[in-house]
Amino acid sequence: MAQQLFLILFAAPLAATILSMALRHSRVAEYATVAAAIVDLAVSVPLVLQTLHGPIIFWHSYIRIDTLG
């Protein structure tokens, strides 16, 4: 589950940037940035709640996220 959340966390701003560069309209860029920020906030809250129950370890113990990290 954490892997999918991290993928969304990093993909949302990237998608907003690509959309903003492709369409070149300031309103579209603003809406895409706000949408990416809302998605990032919505994804960050479950990640924080997961770390309260114990560390998140994935990618063969290469990445470890805990409350101190």
N, C-alpha and C positions, 0 to 999 in steps of 0.2 A: 504494500500500500504506500509506503514512504517513497518508493521509487517513482510511482506515478505522480505523487504530489510534487516531488522535486522536478519532474519533467514539466508539469504544468507551471510550476513556479518560475522556471527559466524560459519556457516557451511563450508565455503570455507577453512579456515585454518585447521579445524578439519578433513576434507576430505583429505587434503594434508598430514597431519600428519599420518593418518591411511594408506594412500597409501604408504608413505615413509617407515613406519614400516613393512608393509606387503611384499613389494617387495625387500627391502634391497639393492637397487642399488643407487649409489650416483647420477648418472645422472637423474634418475627418480625422486629422492627426490628434486633435484635442479629445475627441470622443474615443478614439482607439487607446490613447494614453490613459484616460480615466477608466475605461473598461479593463485595461491590463492591471491598473492599480487595484481595482476592486477584486479582480480574480486573485491577484497576489495576496491581498489581505484575507480573502476567503480561504486560501490554501495555507497560509501561514498559521492560522489559528489551530487547525487540527494537528499540524506538525508540532506546535508548542505543547498541545495537550498530550500528544504521544510521548514526548520526552519526559513528561512528569511521571509516566508509568514505568519508565526505564529507557535505557539508551536505544537509539535507532542505529542498527548496524547493517550495512549492505555493501554490495560489490566486493564480496569475499573479504570482509573486515577492513577494506581500504577506507571506507567512510564510516565514521562513528559520530553520532550527534547525541549529546547528553545535556543535562541541565547546566553543567559547568562549562561546556564547550560553546 
